[in-house]
Amino acid sequence: MTEKPLRLATLGLLAALYTGSAAAYPRLPERIPIHFDFAGNPDAWAGTTLLSWFMLPLFATGIAGFLFVIGRGSEYRPELWSVPEKARFVALSVEARAPIMARLRTFLALMAVMTTALMGVMQVELFLVATGQIRSSRWLIPGAVAVMLTVIGVAAVRVNGRVAVEIREAHQRLHG
């Protein structure tokens, strides 16, 4: 998969998160949970305000925006990437580095999709607990976190290996 579909998926997830949050807002009680203990029980509450309810969508937007900005900004500062054979990577011309940079930006876009999806799961969970439909968050959020970390971890290992090969190949093409 390339960066563009992942960016579009993130935008779609953000739109769904804001739309769902706006639709749920009128049905919220006077206070909503804002934190859960390790057993999944709410242990901190806040009054229901636009800011308290839309904090997770805003946070998701900030994380996704940050990941997209650093992906684009890294074009100008490739030395900031933590990649194998970094000296060779930085020494490559902009053109030779371009496909590797695209792969790294795609990884960041995957992280944006996963974190946005996690924030969506958390918002649903908050709504269900706030409205009394469930009492605690024992498995949904930990399960979503486990899936997110597994996907990102596996992707990181695969991307790291592929980037190492691409750096060596690009260096060999340029320097024999």
ABEGO torsion letter per residue (X at the ends): XBAAAAAAAAAAAAAAAAAAAAAAAAABBABBBABBBAAGBBABBBBBBAAAAAAAAAAAAAAAAAAAAAAAAAAABAAABBBBGAAAAAABBAAAAAAAAAAAAAAAAAAAAAAAAAAAAAAAAAAAAAAGABABBAAAAAAAAAAAAAAAAAAAAAAAAAAAAAAAAAAAAAAX
